[in-house]
Amino acid sequence: MEKIAVTIDDLTVAYNYKPVLWDIDLKIPEGVLMAIVGPNGAGKSTLIKAVLDIINPIAGSVTIYDKPYTKQRHKVAYVPQKGSVDWDFPTTALDVVMMGTYGSLGWINRPGK
C-alpha cells in the first residue's frame, strides 16, 4: 500500500474574504516528484503557503503523513522565491539551503557538510 505524503481536502484560501483557491483536493504519494505550474496569479504560491501553514485557509485541511504541518515541520524544506536579488549580500546557494537546517539543530549545534 502506498504512503500518502501530502493530503489536501476541500481547501479554500481567500485574501480579503475573496476566495483565490477553492475546493482543492489532492493526494501526493511518497516519493513522487510533482510540479505546480500555471500563469502568474493562478495561486501556485498561495497553495504552497497554505500547505506550509504560512497562510490559513478559510476551509479544508492539509496533512503531511496524516498529521498537521505543525507536527511534521521537521520533514519539510521550503525556500521561498524572491522577486529581486541583492548581489552584494555575501551568500551562496549552499548557505541558503543550510539555513533551513537551523530549526532542527537548536541553538548550539552547527550544520555539517
Biopython code that builds the backbone (N, CA, C, O; Angstrom):
import numpy as np
from Bio.PDB.StructureBuilder import StructureBuilder

atoms = [
    (1, "MET", "N", (0.841, -1.181, 0.000)),
    (1, "MET", "CA", (0.000, 0.000, 0.000)),
    (1, "MET", "C", (0.891, 1.251, 0.000)),
    (1, "MET", "O", (1.813, 1.355, 0.808)),
    (2, "GLU", "N", (0.616, 2.189, -0.900)),
    (2, "GLU", "CA", (1.458, 3.380, -0.989)),
    (2, "GLU", "C", (1.144, 4.365, 0.135)),
    (2, "GLU", "O", (-0.009, 4.545, 0.526)),
    (3, "LYS", "N", (2.207, 4.997, 0.643)),
    (3, "LYS", "CA", (2.048, 6.017, 1.667)),
    (3, "LYS", "C", (1.719, 7.340, 0.989)),
    (3, "LYS", "O", (2.281, 7.677, -0.053)),
    (4, "ILE", "N", (0.810, 8.075, 1.590)),
    (4, "ILE", "CA", (0.457, 9.398, 1.079)),
    (4, "ILE", "C", (1.228, 10.433, 1.898)),
    (4, "ILE", "O", (1.070, 10.516, 3.116)),
    (5, "ALA", "N", (2.058, 11.212, 1.222)),
    (5, "ALA", "CA", (2.881, 12.215, 1.898)),
    (5, "ALA", "C", (2.071, 13.470, 2.227)),
    (5, "ALA", "O", (2.145, 13.981, 3.344)),
    (6, "VAL", "N", (1.306, 13.961, 1.267)),
    (6, "VAL", "CA", (0.526, 15.189, 1.456)),
    (6, "VAL", "C", (-0.912, 14.924, 1.047)),
    (6, "VAL", "O", (-1.180, 14.379, -0.023)),
    (7, "THR", "N", (-1.833, 15.320, 1.920)),
    (7, "THR", "CA", (-3.258, 15.216, 1.616)),
    (7, "THR", "C", (-3.885, 16.591, 1.780)),
    (7, "THR", "O", (-3.751, 17.225, 2.827)),
    (8, "ILE", "N", (-4.566, 17.044, 0.745)),
    (8, "ILE", "CA", (-5.298, 18.309, 0.786)),
    (8, "ILE", "C", (-6.765, 17.962, 0.572)),
    (8, "ILE", "O", (-7.126, 17.362, -0.441)),
    (9, "ASP", "N", (-7.615, 18.346, 1.537)),
    (9, "ASP", "CA", (-9.045, 18.037, 1.464)),
    (9, "ASP", "C", (-9.870, 19.308, 1.472)),
    (9, "ASP", "O", (-9.865, 20.056, 2.450)),
    (10, "ASP", "N", (-10.581, 19.553, 0.377)),
    (10, "ASP", "CA", (-11.566, 20.632, 0.281)),
    (10, "ASP", "C", (-10.993, 21.987, 0.713)),
    (10, "ASP", "O", (-11.652, 22.741, 1.429)),
    (11, "LEU", "N", (-9.776, 22.291, 0.280)),
    (11, "LEU", "CA", (-9.072, 23.501, 0.695)),
    (11, "LEU", "C", (-9.601, 24.733, -0.032)),
    (11, "LEU", "O", (-9.714, 24.743, -1.258)),
    (12, "THR", "N", (-9.923, 25.766, 0.734)),
    (12, "THR", "CA", (-10.299, 27.064, 0.180)),
    (12, "THR", "C", (-9.470, 28.128, 0.886)),
    (12, "THR", "O", (-9.419, 28.174, 2.116)),
    (13, "VAL", "N", (-8.823, 28.980, 0.101)),
    (13, "VAL", "CA", (-7.986, 30.057, 0.633)),
    (13, "VAL", "C", (-8.502, 31.369, 0.068)),
    (13, "VAL", "O", (-8.841, 31.457, -1.112)),
    (14, "ALA", "N", (-8.559, 32.397, 0.925)),
    (14, "ALA", "CA", (-9.061, 33.699, 0.492)),
    (14, "ALA", "C", (-8.111, 34.802, 0.937)),
    (14, "ALA", "O", (-7.436, 34.690, 1.960)),
    (15, "TYR", "N", (-8.074, 35.852, 0.156)),
    (15, "TYR", "CA", (-7.407, 37.090, 0.536)),
    (15, "TYR", "C", (-8.484, 38.155, 0.626)),
    (15, "TYR", "O", (-9.258, 38.346, -0.312)),
    (16, "ASN", "N", (-8.534, 38.855, 1.765)),
    (16, "ASN", "CA", (-9.565, 39.879, 1.977)),
    (16, "ASN", "C", (-10.964, 39.332, 1.696)),
    (16, "ASN", "O", (-11.782, 39.988, 1.051)),
    (17, "TYR", "N", (-11.222, 38.138, 2.183)),
    (17, "TYR", "CA", (-12.524, 37.457, 2.071)),
    (17, "TYR", "C", (-12.905, 37.083, 0.642)),
    (17, "TYR", "O", (-14.040, 36.675, 0.396)),
    (18, "LYS", "N", (-11.982, 37.216, -0.298)),
    (18, "LYS", "CA", (-12.250, 36.819, -1.679)),
    (18, "LYS", "C", (-11.494, 35.521, -1.953)),
    (18, "LYS", "O", (-10.264, 35.517, -1.929)),
    (19, "PRO", "N", (-12.205, 34.414, -2.213)),
    (19, "PRO", "CA", (-11.523, 33.142, -2.471)),
    (19, "PRO", "C", (-10.617, 33.225, -3.705)),
    (19, "PRO", "O", (-11.008, 33.728, -4.758)),
    (20, "VAL", "N", (-9.402, 32.716, -3.536)),
    (20, "VAL", "CA", (-8.460, 32.649, -4.654)),
    (20, "VAL", "C", (-8.184, 31.200, -5.044)),
    (20, "VAL", "O", (-7.800, 30.922, -6.180)),
    (21, "LEU", "N", (-8.379, 30.287, -4.110)),
    (21, "LEU", "CA", (-8.354, 28.841, -4.364)),
    (21, "LEU", "C", (-9.583, 28.271, -3.666)),
    (21, "LEU", "O", (-9.890, 28.651, -2.536)),
    (22, "TRP", "N", (-10.276, 27.371, -4.326)),
    (22, "TRP", "CA", (-11.443, 26.808, -3.657)),
    (22, "TRP", "C", (-11.631, 25.341, -4.019)),
    (22, "TRP", "O", (-11.400, 24.906, -5.147)),
    (23, "ASP", "N", (-12.062, 24.604, -3.000)),
    (23, "ASP", "CA", (-12.399, 23.178, -3.142)),
    (23, "ASP", "C", (-11.253, 22.347, -3.732)),
    (23, "ASP", "O", (-11.484, 21.500, -4.595)),
    (24, "ILE", "N", (-10.037, 22.585, -3.277)),
    (24, "ILE", "CA", (-8.880, 21.835, -3.773)),
    (24, "ILE", "C", (-8.788, 20.496, -3.040)),
    (24, "ILE", "O", (-8.790, 20.454, -1.810)),
    (25, "ASP", "N", (-8.707, 19.418, -3.794)),
    (25, "ASP", "CA", (-8.485, 18.075, -3.263)),
    (25, "ASP", "C", (-7.269, 17.498, -3.974)),
    (25, "ASP", "O", (-7.189, 17.524, -5.202)),
    (26, "LEU", "N", (-6.321, 16.977, -3.199)),
    (26, "LEU", "CA", (-5.091, 16.459, -3.790)),
    (26, "LEU", "C", (-4.440, 15.475, -2.835)),
    (26, "LEU", "O", (-4.410, 15.695, -1.624)),
    (27, "LYS", "N", (-3.926, 14.402, -3.382)),
    (27, "LYS", "CA", (-3.122, 13.448, -2.614)),
    (27, "LYS", "C", (-1.808, 13.262, -3.366)),
    (27, "LYS", "O", (-1.799, 12.981, -4.564)),
    (28, "ILE", "N", (-0.705, 13.422, -2.651)),
    (28, "ILE", "CA", (0.623, 13.259, -3.242)),
    (28, "ILE", "C", (1.290, 12.065, -2.567)),
    (28, "ILE", "O", (1.605, 12.126, -1.378)),
    (29, "PRO", "N", (1.507, 10.984, -3.309)),
    (29, "PRO", "CA", (2.158, 9.810, -2.724)),
    (29, "PRO", "C", (3.622, 10.087, -2.377)),
    (29, "PRO", "O", (4.270, 10.940, -2.983)),
    (30, "GLU", "N", (4.115, 9.361, -1.406)),
    (30, "GLU", "CA", (5.514, 9.457, -1.004)),
    (30, "GLU", "C", (6.423, 9.107, -2.180)),
    (30, "GLU", "O", (6.156, 8.160, -2.920)),
    (31, "GLY", "N", (7.501, 9.880, -2.347)),
    (31, "GLY", "CA", (8.492, 9.590, -3.371)),
    (31, "GLY", "C", (8.177, 10.123, -4.753)),
    (31, "GLY", "O", (8.960, 9.927, -5.682)),
    (32, "VAL", "N", (7.051, 10.790, -4.905)),
    (32, "VAL", "CA", (6.647, 11.313, -6.212)),
    (32, "VAL", "C", (7.220, 12.717, -6.394)),
    (32, "VAL", "O", (7.171, 13.537, -5.476)),
    (33, "LEU", "N", (7.759, 12.988, -7.573)),
    (33, "LEU", "CA", (8.164, 14.345, -7.924)),
    (33, "LEU", "C", (6.972, 15.011, -8.587)),
    (33, "LEU", "O", (6.365, 14.447, -9.498)),
    (34, "MET", "N", (6.635, 16.207, -8.130)),
    (34, "MET", "CA", (5.460, 16.884, -8.646)),
    (34, "MET", "C", (5.797, 18.339, -8.923)),
    (34, "MET", "O", (6.581, 18.951, -8.196)),
    (35, "ALA", "N", (5.214, 18.886, -9.959)),
    (35, "ALA", "CA", (5.389, 20.299, -10.284)),
    (35, "ALA", "C", (4.036, 20.985, -10.219)),
    (35, "ALA", "O", (3.014, 20.414, -10.599)),
    (36, "ILE", "N", (4.044, 22.211, -9.735)),
    (36, "ILE", "CA", (2.846, 23.045, -9.745)),
    (36, "ILE", "C", (3.116, 24.122, -10.779)),
    (36, "ILE", "O", (3.984, 24.972, -10.578)),
    (37, "VAL", "N", (2.387, 24.096, -11.875)),
    (37, "VAL", "CA", (2.625, 25.037, -12.966)),
    (37, "VAL", "C", (1.363, 25.830, -13.259)),
    (37, "VAL", "O", (0.250, 25.366, -13.012)),
    (38, "GLY", "N", (1.552, 27.025, -13.785)),
    (38, "GLY", "CA", (0.429, 27.865, -14.160)),
    (38, "GLY", "C", (0.900, 29.288, -14.358)),
    (38, "GLY", "O", (2.035, 29.624, -14.023)),
    (39, "PRO", "N", (0.035, 30.124, -14.901)),
    (39, "PRO", "CA", (0.408, 31.516, -15.152)),
    (39, "PRO", "C", (0.520, 32.309, -13.850)),
    (39, "PRO", "O", (0.065, 31.864, -12.796)),
    (40, "ASN", "N", (1.127, 33.479, -13.942)),
    (40, "ASN", "CA", (1.204, 34.375, -12.787)),
    (40, "ASN", "C", (-0.196, 34.634, -12.253)),
    (40, "ASN", "O", (-1.134, 34.860, -13.017)),
    (41, "GLY", "N", (-0.324, 34.598, -10.934)),
    (41, "GLY", "CA", (-1.609, 34.880, -10.313)),
    (41, "GLY", "C", (-2.563, 33.707, -10.254)),
    (41, "GLY", "O", (-3.710, 33.869, -9.837)),
    (42, "ALA", "N", (-2.121, 32.533, -10.659)),
    (42, "ALA", "CA", (-3.008, 31.364, -10.672)),
    (42, "ALA", "C", (-3.179, 30.735, -9.293)),
    (42, "ALA", "O", (-4.110, 29.956, -9.089)),
    (43, "GLY", "N", (-2.296, 31.058, -8.337)),
    (43, "GLY", "CA", (-2.429, 30.524, -6.988)),
    (43, "GLY", "C", (-1.391, 29.492, -6.596)),
    (43, "GLY", "O", (-1.547, 28.813, -5.581)),
    (44, "LYS", "N", (-0.334, 29.364, -7.385)),
    (44, "LYS", "CA", (0.705, 28.360, -7.082)),
    (44, "LYS", "C", (1.360, 28.638, -5.730)),
    (44, "LYS", "O", (1.441, 27.745, -4.887)),
    (45, "SER", "N", (1.819, 29.852, -5.521)),
    (45, "SER", "CA", (2.465, 30.204, -4.253)),
    (45, "SER", "C", (1.471, 30.166, -3.102)),
    (45, "SER", "O", (1.824, 29.771, -1.991)),
    (46, "THR", "N", (0.251, 30.564, -3.352)),
    (46, "THR", "CA", (-0.785, 30.518, -2.320)),
    (46, "THR", "C", (-1.032, 29.090, -1.868)),
    (46, "THR", "O", (-1.186, 28.838, -0.673)),
    (47, "LEU", "N", (-1.072, 28.158, -2.799)),
    (47, "LEU", "CA", (-1.260, 26.750, -2.449)),
    (47, "LEU", "C", (-0.111, 26.261, -1.575)),
    (47, "LEU", "O", (-0.344, 25.609, -0.557)),
    (48, "ILE", "N", (1.111, 26.566, -1.954)),
    (48, "ILE", "CA", (2.268, 26.131, -1.167)),
    (48, "ILE", "C", (2.236, 26.760, 0.221)),
    (48, "ILE", "O", (2.516, 26.084, 1.211)),
    (49, "LYS", "N", (1.902, 28.039, 0.307)),
    (49, "LYS", "CA", (1.832, 28.707, 1.612)),
    (49, "LYS", "C", (0.744, 28.105, 2.493)),
    (49, "LYS", "O", (0.915, 28.020, 3.709)),
    (50, "ALA", "N", (-0.356, 27.692, 1.906)),
    (50, "ALA", "CA", (-1.416, 27.042, 2.688)),
    (50, "ALA", "C", (-0.961, 25.674, 3.186)),
    (50, "ALA", "O", (-1.236, 25.305, 4.328)),
    (51, "VAL", "N", (-0.268, 24.923, 2.338)),
    (51, "VAL", "CA", (0.254, 23.609, 2.745)),
    (51, "VAL", "C", (1.238, 23.771, 3.900)),
    (51, "VAL", "O", (1.254, 22.950, 4.817)),
    (52, "LEU", "N", (2.057, 24.820, 3.862)),
    (52, "LEU", "CA", (3.086, 25.047, 4.876)),
    (52, "LEU", "C", (2.581, 25.831, 6.080)),
    (52, "LEU", "O", (3.369, 26.203, 6.949)),
    (53, "ASP", "N", (1.274, 26.087, 6.141)),
    (53, "ASP", "CA", (0.662, 26.790, 7.266)),
    (53, "ASP", "C", (1.193, 28.216, 7.418)),
    (53, "ASP", "O", (1.196, 28.768, 8.518)),
    (54, "ILE", "N", (1.642, 28.807, 6.310)),
    (54, "ILE", "CA", (2.081, 30.204, 6.322)),
    (54, "ILE", "C", (0.861, 31.116, 6.247)),
    (54, "ILE", "O", (0.840, 32.189, 6.850)),
    (55, "ILE", "N", (-0.150, 30.681, 5.505)),
    (55, "ILE", "CA", (-1.436, 31.374, 5.482)),
    (55, "ILE", "C", (-2.511, 30.369, 5.875)),
    (55, "ILE", "O", (-2.383, 29.173, 5.613)),
    (56, "ASN", "N", (-3.565, 30.863, 6.502)),
    (56, "ASN", "CA", (-4.630, 29.988, 6.977)),
    (56, "ASN", "C", (-5.742, 29.883, 5.950)),
    (56, "ASN", "O", (-6.242, 30.901, 5.471)),
    (57, "PRO", "N", (-6.131, 28.674, 5.608)),
    (57, "PRO", "CA", (-7.279, 28.511, 4.713)),
    (57, "PRO", "C", (-8.567, 28.863, 5.448)),
    (57, "PRO", "O", (-8.629, 28.783, 6.674)),
    (58, "ILE", "N", (-9.593, 29.252, 4.697)),
    (58, "ILE", "CA", (-10.890, 29.515, 5.327)),
    (58, "ILE", "C", (-11.705, 28.234, 5.436)),
    (58, "ILE", "O", (-12.692, 28.183, 6.171)),
    (59, "ALA", "N", (-11.297, 27.205, 4.710)),
    (59, "ALA", "CA", (-11.967, 25.903, 4.801)),
    (59, "ALA", "C", (-10.996, 24.823, 4.364)),
    (59, "ALA", "O", (-10.017, 25.091, 3.667)),
    (60, "GLY", "N", (-11.282, 23.601, 4.782)),
    (60, "GLY", "CA", (-10.489, 22.461, 4.361)),
    (60, "GLY", "C", (-9.324, 22.176, 5.286)),
    (60, "GLY", "O", (-9.136, 22.835, 6.309)),
    (61, "SER", "N", (-8.545, 21.175, 4.898)),
    (61, "SER", "CA", (-7.418, 20.774, 5.736)),
    (61, "SER", "C", (-6.259, 20.281, 4.882)),
    (61, "SER", "O", (-6.432, 19.851, 3.742)),
    (62, "VAL", "N", (-5.075, 20.358, 5.473)),
    (62, "VAL", "CA", (-3.852, 19.850, 4.855)),
    (62, "VAL", "C", (-3.151, 18.988, 5.894)),
    (62, "VAL", "O", (-2.965, 19.407, 7.037)),
    (63, "THR", "N", (-2.765, 17.785, 5.493)),
    (63, "THR", "CA", (-1.976, 16.944, 6.388)),
    (63, "THR", "C", (-0.742, 16.444, 5.648)),
    (63, "THR", "O", (-0.752, 16.251, 4.433)),
    (64, "ILE", "N", (0.307, 16.243, 6.412)),
    (64, "ILE", "CA", (1.550, 15.680, 5.899)),
    (64, "ILE", "C", (1.786, 14.394, 6.680)),
    (64, "ILE", "O", (1.965, 14.416, 7.898)),
    (65, "TYR", "N", (1.785, 13.289, 5.972)),
    (65, "TYR", "CA", (1.845, 11.970, 6.604)),
    (65, "TYR", "C", (0.789, 11.858, 7.707)),
    (65, "TYR", "O", (1.074, 11.418, 8.821)),
    (66, "ASP", "N", (-0.435, 12.266, 7.369)),
    (66, "ASP", "CA", (-1.615, 12.152, 8.239)),
    (66, "ASP", "C", (-1.561, 12.992, 9.505)),
    (66, "ASP", "O", (-2.321, 12.741, 10.441)),
    (67, "LYS", "N", (-0.677, 13.987, 9.554)),
    (67, "LYS", "CA", (-0.603, 14.880, 10.707)),
    (67, "LYS", "C", (-0.550, 16.320, 10.211)),
    (67, "LYS", "O", (-0.133, 16.568, 9.079)),
    (68, "PRO", "N", (-0.968, 17.276, 11.046)),
    (68, "PRO", "CA", (-0.869, 18.683, 10.647)),
    (68, "PRO", "C", (0.586, 19.087, 10.416)),
    (68, "PRO", "O", (1.502, 18.492, 10.984)),
    (69, "TYR", "N", (0.787, 20.091, 9.587)),
    (69, "TYR", "CA", (2.139, 20.569, 9.270)),
    (69, "TYR", "C", (2.932, 20.895, 10.534)),
    (69, "TYR", "O", (4.132, 20.626, 10.600)),
    (70, "THR", "N", (2.270, 21.471, 11.534)),
    (70, "THR", "CA", (2.985, 21.858, 12.751)),
    (70, "THR", "C", (3.648, 20.665, 13.431)),
    (70, "THR", "O", (4.639, 20.833, 14.141)),
    (71, "LYS", "N", (3.113, 19.466, 13.223)),
    (71, "LYS", "CA", (3.702, 18.254, 13.806)),
    (71, "LYS", "C", (4.732, 17.611, 12.874)),
    (71, "LYS", "O", (5.470, 16.720, 13.294)),
    (72, "GLN", "N", (4.787, 18.050, 11.621)),
    (72, "GLN", "CA", (5.678, 17.441, 10.631)),
    (72, "GLN", "C", (6.687, 18.431, 10.061)),
    (72, "GLN", "O", (7.360, 18.134, 9.074)),
    (73, "ARG", "N", (6.793, 19.583, 10.666)),
    (73, "ARG", "CA", (7.662, 20.659, 10.172)),
    (73, "ARG", "C", (9.081, 20.173, 9.885)),
    (73, "ARG", "O", (9.714, 20.643, 8.939)),
    (74, "HIS", "N", (9.579, 19.255, 10.676)),
    (74, "HIS", "CA", (10.948, 18.750, 10.522)),
    (74, "HIS", "C", (11.134, 17.906, 9.262)),
    (74, "HIS", "O", (12.268, 17.596, 8.896)),
    (75, "LYS", "N", (10.045, 17.530, 8.591)),
    (75, "LYS", "CA", (10.137, 16.703, 7.385)),
    (75, "LYS", "C", (10.004, 17.514, 6.099)),
    (75, "LYS", "O", (10.032, 16.952, 5.004)),
    (76, "VAL", "N", (9.860, 18.834, 6.228)),
    (76, "VAL", "CA", (9.576, 19.675, 5.060)),
    (76, "VAL", "C", (10.635, 20.762, 4.931)),
    (76, "VAL", "O", (11.019, 21.387, 5.920)),
    (77, "ALA", "N", (11.105, 20.985, 3.703)),
    (77, "ALA", "CA", (12.021, 22.089, 3.416)),
    (77, "ALA", "C", (11.323, 23.061, 2.474)),
    (77, "ALA", "O", (10.581, 22.647, 1.583)),
    (78, "TYR", "N", (11.561, 24.346, 2.672)),
    (78, "TYR", "CA", (10.917, 25.365, 1.845)),
    (78, "TYR", "C", (11.893, 26.515, 1.647)),
    (78, "TYR", "O", (12.385, 27.095, 2.616)),
    (79, "VAL", "N", (12.169, 26.842, 0.398)),
    (79, "VAL", "CA", (12.979, 28.005, 0.051)),
    (79, "VAL", "C", (12.085, 28.901, -0.795)),
    (79, "VAL", "O", (11.832, 28.594, -1.960)),
    (80, "PRO", "N", (11.600, 30.010, -0.225)),
    (80, "PRO", "CA", (10.662, 30.857, -0.964)),
    (80, "PRO", "C", (11.330, 31.581, -2.122)),
    (80, "PRO", "O", (12.539, 31.814, -2.126)),
    (81, "GLN", "N", (10.506, 31.930, -3.108)),
    (81, "GLN", "CA", (11.028, 32.695, -4.234)),
    (81, "GLN", "C", (11.207, 34.143, -3.813)),
    (81, "GLN", "O", (10.545, 34.622, -2.892)),
    (82, "LYS", "N", (12.082, 34.814, -4.479)),
    (82, "LYS", "CA", (12.353, 36.220, -4.206)),
    (82, "LYS", "C", (12.300, 36.963, -5.531)),
    (82, "LYS", "O", (12.866, 36.512, -6.527)),
    (83, "GLY", "N", (11.622, 38.098, -5.541)),
    (83, "GLY", "CA", (11.460, 38.861, -6.764)),
    (83, "GLY", "C", (12.727, 39.547, -7.234)),
    (83, "GLY", "O", (12.900, 39.797, -8.427)),
    (84, "SER", "N", (13.618, 39.854, -6.292)),
    (84, "SER", "CA", (14.871, 40.508, -6.669)),
    (84, "SER", "C", (16.005, 39.899, -5.852)),
    (84, "SER", "O", (15.773, 39.250, -4.832)),
    (85, "VAL", "N", (17.207, 40.112, -6.306)),
    (85, "VAL", "CA", (18.386, 39.556, -5.652)),
    (85, "VAL", "C", (19.313, 40.695, -5.257)),
    (85, "VAL", "O", (19.594, 41.586, -6.058)),
    (86, "ASP", "N", (19.783, 40.659, -4.023)),
    (86, "ASP", "CA", (20.791, 41.617, -3.572)),
    (86, "ASP", "C", (22.153, 40.994, -3.850)),
    (86, "ASP", "O", (22.650, 40.201, -3.049)),
    (87, "TRP", "N", (22.753, 41.345, -4.970)),
    (87, "TRP", "CA", (24.010, 40.737, -5.393)),
    (87, "TRP", "C", (25.172, 41.080, -4.472)),
    (87, "TRP", "O", (26.222, 40.442, -4.549)),
    (88, "ASP", "N", (25.007, 42.078, -3.598)),
    (88, "ASP", "CA", (26.059, 42.443, -2.651)),
    (88, "ASP", "C", (25.992, 41.622, -1.363)),
    (88, "ASP", "O", (26.913, 41.677, -0.548)),
    (89, "PHE", "N", (24.918, 40.867, -1.174)),
    (89, "PHE", "CA", (24.776, 40.042, 0.027)),
    (89, "PHE", "C", (25.673, 38.820, -0.113)),
    (89, "PHE", "O", (25.498, 38.031, -1.042)),
    (90, "PRO", "N", (26.634, 38.649, 0.798)),
    (90, "PRO", "CA", (27.632, 37.576, 0.628)),
    (90, "PRO", "C", (27.110, 36.200, 1.059)),
    (90, "PRO", "O", (27.290, 35.803, 2.210)),
    (91, "THR", "N", (26.479, 35.486, 0.156)),
    (91, "THR", "CA", (25.982, 34.146, 0.466)),
    (91, "THR", "C", (26.014, 33.280, -0.785)),
    (91, "THR", "O", (26.092, 33.783, -1.906)),
    (92, "THR", "N", (25.955, 32.002, -0.578)),
    (92, "THR", "CA", (25.900, 31.053, -1.691)),
    (92, "THR", "C", (24.604, 30.266, -1.594)),
    (92, "THR", "O", (23.898, 30.348, -0.589)),
    (93, "ALA", "N", (24.290, 29.511, -2.626)),
    (93, "ALA", "CA", (23.097, 28.661, -2.597)),
    (93, "ALA", "C", (23.194, 27.657, -1.450)),
    (93, "ALA", "O", (22.194, 27.375, -0.790)),
    (94, "LEU", "N", (24.384, 27.118, -1.209)),
    (94, "LEU", "CA", (24.570, 26.175, -0.103)),
    (94, "LEU", "C", (24.268, 26.848, 1.235)),
    (94, "LEU", "O", (23.646, 26.241, 2.107)),
    (95, "ASP", "N", (24.707, 28.101, 1.403)),
    (95, "ASP", "CA", (24.421, 28.828, 2.645)),
    (95, "ASP", "C", (22.916, 28.935, 2.875)),
    (95, "ASP", "O", (22.439, 28.719, 3.989)),
    (96, "VAL", "N", (22.180, 29.264, 1.839)),
    (96, "VAL", "CA", (20.733, 29.418, 1.960)),
    (96, "VAL", "C", (20.080, 28.090, 2.322)),
    (96, "VAL", "O", (19.209, 28.047, 3.191)),
    (97, "VAL", "N", (20.486, 27.019, 1.674)),
    (97, "VAL", "CA", (19.925, 25.702, 1.980)),
    (97, "VAL", "C", (20.270, 25.298, 3.409)),
    (97, "VAL", "O", (19.420, 24.761, 4.119)),
    (98, "MET", "N", (21.483, 25.545, 3.834)),
    (98, "MET", "CA", (21.892, 25.186, 5.195)),
    (98, "MET", "C", (21.111, 25.977, 6.243)),
    (98, "MET", "O", (20.890, 25.479, 7.347)),
    (99, "MET", "N", (20.692, 27.198, 5.915)),
    (99, "MET", "CA", (19.874, 27.975, 6.843)),
    (99, "MET", "C", (18.593, 27.227, 7.196)),
    (99, "MET", "O", (18.065, 27.380, 8.298)),
    (100, "GLY", "N", (18.102, 26.436, 6.280)),
    (100, "GLY", "CA", (16.890, 25.671, 6.520)),
    (100, "GLY", "C", (17.057, 24.571, 7.545)),
    (100, "GLY", "O", (16.063, 24.019, 8.019)),
    (101, "THR", "N", (18.287, 24.236, 7.902)),
    (101, "THR", "CA", (18.520, 23.175, 8.888)),
    (101, "THR", "C", (18.546, 23.699, 10.314)),
    (101, "THR", "O", (18.498, 22.906, 11.255)),
    (102, "TYR", "N", (18.621, 25.004, 10.500)),
    (102, "TYR", "CA", (18.772, 25.548, 11.843)),
    (102, "TYR", "C", (17.590, 25.230, 12.753)),
    (102, "TYR", "O", (17.776, 25.074, 13.960)),
    (103, "GLY", "N", (16.396, 25.133, 12.214)),
    (103, "GLY", "CA", (15.226, 24.826, 13.033)),
    (103, "GLY", "C", (15.322, 23.492, 13.737)),
    (103, "GLY", "O", (14.776, 23.333, 14.829)),
    (104, "SER", "N", (15.998, 22.536, 13.146)),
    (104, "SER", "CA", (16.118, 21.213, 13.765)),
    (104, "SER", "C", (17.416, 21.040, 14.547)),
    (104, "SER", "O", (17.583, 20.042, 15.248)),
    (105, "LEU", "N", (18.333, 21.995, 14.439)),
    (105, "LEU", "CA", (19.627, 21.865, 15.111)),
    (105, "LEU", "C", (19.645, 22.424, 16.528)),
    (105, "LEU", "O", (20.422, 21.957, 17.361)),
    (106, "GLY", "N", (18.819, 23.398, 16.813)),
    (106, "GLY", "CA", (18.876, 24.058, 18.109)),
    (106, "GLY", "C", (19.895, 25.187, 18.088)),
    (106, "GLY", "O", (20.462, 25.504, 17.043)),
    (107, "TRP", "N", (20.122, 25.787, 19.244)),
    (107, "TRP", "CA", (20.958, 26.985, 19.328)),
    (107, "TRP", "C", (22.453, 26.695, 19.290)),
    (107, "TRP", "O", (23.223, 27.524, 18.805)),
    (108, "ILE", "N", (22.873, 25.561, 19.778)),
    (108, "ILE", "CA", (24.303, 25.305, 19.942)),
    (108, "ILE", "C", (24.919, 24.572, 18.757)),
    (108, "ILE", "O", (26.049, 24.871, 18.370)),
    (109, "ASN", "N", (24.214, 23.640, 18.189)),
    (109, "ASN", "CA", (24.762, 22.812, 17.111)),
    (109, "ASN", "C", (24.940, 23.593, 15.823)),
    (109, "ASN", "O", (24.229, 24.563, 15.563)),
    (110, "ARG", "N", (25.898, 23.158, 15.025)),
    (110, "ARG", "CA", (26.158, 23.780, 13.727)),
    (110, "ARG", "C", (25.930, 22.742, 12.639)),
    (110, "ARG", "O", (26.179, 21.555, 12.852)),
    (111, "PRO", "N", (25.463, 23.176, 11.480)),
    (111, "PRO", "CA", (25.245, 22.204, 10.399)),
    (111, "PRO", "C", (26.566, 21.656, 9.881)),
    (111, "PRO", "O", (27.575, 22.361, 9.862)),
    (112, "GLY", "N", (26.557, 20.401, 9.463)),
    (112, "GLY", "CA", (27.737, 19.790, 8.860)),
    (112, "GLY", "C", (27.581, 19.745, 7.360)),
    (112, "GLY", "O", (26.536, 20.115, 6.825)),
    (113, "LYS", "N", (28.608, 19.298, 6.685)),
    (113, "LYS", "CA", (28.545, 19.211, 5.225)),
    (113, "LYS", "C", (28.219, 17.815, 4.803)),
    (113, "LYS", "O", (28.122, 17.539, 3.607)),
]
sb = StructureBuilder()
sb.init_structure("model")
sb.init_model(0)
sb.init_chain("A")
sb.init_seg("    ")
for serial, (resi, resn, name, xyz) in enumerate(atoms, 1):
    if name == "N":
        sb.init_residue(resn, " ", resi, " ")
    sb.init_atom(name, np.array(xyz, "f"), 0.0, 1.0, " ", f" {name:<3s}", serial, name[0])
structure = sb.get_structure()
